[in-house]
Amino acid sequence: MEPLISVIVPVYNVETYLGRCVDSLLAQTYPNLEIVLVDDGSPDGCPGICDAYAKKDARVRVIHQENLGLSGARNAGIDASKGAYLAFVDSDDYVATDFVRSLYDLLTETECAISQCGFAYVQGEPLRSPKSRDYRVYRGESLLRQFYGPEEEATRFVVAWNKLYKRELFDKIRYPLGRIHEDEATTYRLFHEGKKLAYTDRALYGYYTDNTGSITAVFSGKRLQWLTAHEERIAFFEENGYESLLSKAYRKLCDTCITFYLRCPKQEEGAGLREELRKDLRRYLREGAGWIRKLPLQTRVGYRLFLLSPALYSLILKRIVPDG
């Protein structure tokens, strides 16, 4: 018999979407599966929906807990799961019928610790991904470098939910409680531990885009936890010999300070966040000076111009990129 694979689904306030998600998992072509639904104190009808699925299908297990956030729900699922391999699916998303099978076959054929697929932005339509055996394998520093590619490609690597992991990767790793951007704070550690990842472009995961309750819909001070995650990543790179990635890491940190500044609310409540972001940028330019000196002159001048006058920086940016 093939090994048990656990799919962990954090559940919170998604009663409209939950059935579609679970149905897509019950339809998997991989037979030896457990689906761990973690009801994270959901205030709607989700607890009852979870229990109904568990009564209907023995592959479904349910955990009810007080609300701990996405990290707490994932961690509870990791602790309770029994599989030799773990996958995560968000409860408003859904997957292709061969999501688990394809990732398992890819992982075992390549002898990797992690396999990964592409994803599609969806609004409820069926996932259609042409079958292909094409894949790429990334190792060590080359794998971690994928965080710094084009935005959509980097997103495929950093998120938790389009992957299959060997269970032992989580022996000492958990998602940080009480924080958002938990993937940014965790995936690089899993990559370092796993050392090798196999990636297929096939879009086997459907990321649902019409959920207006998404935490990414409104900018708030909690979004600054993204910076915390990347500060930790830089410290990890320094400790583990990934110095060649530090210029890219500092650039992403500085660029995001500016992006967040420009997204802050214009009202008075955004003023404190904007000032904090300017202070952070100054600190990053000072702490990472040796690595930032390796960036293009135009980039470095842009940072200084922003600190001098964000308004002038924004005006020049609009002239250079009219649609930006």
Residue, then its C-alpha position, 0 to 999 in steps of 0.5 A: m500500500e502507498p503511504l498515508i498522505s495528510v492534507i491539512v485544511p485550516v477552516y475559518n468563516v468560509e461556509t460558502y466555500l468549504g464544501r467545494c474545497v472538501d469535495s475536491l479533496l475527496a475526489q483525489t485519485y490518490p487512495n491513501l489519504e486523510i483530510v484534517l479539517v481544523d475548525d479554528g473557532s469558526p463563528d459560522g456554519c463551518p463546524g457543523i459542515c466539518d462534522a457532517y463530512a467526517k460522518k460521511d467519509a472516514r478519510v475526514r478527521v476534524i479538530h475543533q479549537e479556539n481561534l488561533g489564526l492560520s498558523g495555529a490551525r496549520n500547526a494543530g493539523i501538523d501535530a494531529s496528522k498521521g501521514a508520512y507526507l503533508a500538504f496544505v489546502d486553504s479552505d476557500d480554495y480547491v484542487a485538481t483531482d490529481f493534485v496529490r497523486s501528481l505531487y507524490d509521484l513527482l516527489t518520489e521519482t526525483e527523490c526530493a523532500i518537497s514537490q510543488c505545482g503551479f496554481a491558477y487564480v479561479q472563481g469557481e470554474p473547473l481546473r484544467s491543466p494539460k498533463s505533462r511530465d515536465y519538471r525542474v529540480y532546484r537545490g540548495e542556494s538555487l532553490l532559495r534564490q527563487f524567492y527573488g524572481p518575478e513576483e508571480e513566480a516567487t509567490r509559487f515558491v513561498v506559499a505553503w499550499n501548492k506543495l507536498y512535504k516529507r513529514e520529517l521537515f516539520d520535526k522542528i519547524r512550525y508556523p509562527l503563532g499570531r502572525i500573518h505572512e506566516d509563509e514568508a516566515t517559514t518556507y525558507r526554513l523548510f527549503h533549507e531543511g529539505k535541500k531539494l524541490a521538484y517543480t511542475d508548472r501544471a496548475l493543480y491548485g485553484y486559488y480562489t480570488d473572490n473572497t472579500g474577507s481576505i486579510t490581504a484586502v486592506f492594508s494595516g499595521k499587521r502587514l509590517q509583519w512581512l518585514t519582520a519575516h524578511e529580517e529573520r530570513i536575512a539573519f538566517f541567510e547570514e547564519n547558514g552561508y547564503e551570503s550571495l543572496l543578501s543583496k537580493a534580500y535587502r533589495k526586496l526588503c527596501d523595495t517593500c518598505i516603499t511599496f507599503y508606504l505608498r499603500c498606507p491610508k492617506q488619512e491620519e491613521g496612516a501617518g504613523l505607519r508611513e513614518e515607521l516605514r521610512k525609519d525601517l528603510r533608513r535602518y535597512l540601508r545602514e545595516g545592509a550597506g555592504w550588500i546594498r552597494k552591490l545593487p545598481l546605482q539607479t536603485r540606490v539613488g531611488y532609495r535616497l530620493f524616497l527618503l528625501s521626498p516620497a512625493l517627488y519619488s512618487l511623481i517620478l515613478k508615475r512618469i517612468v511607469p505611467d500605469g504603475 
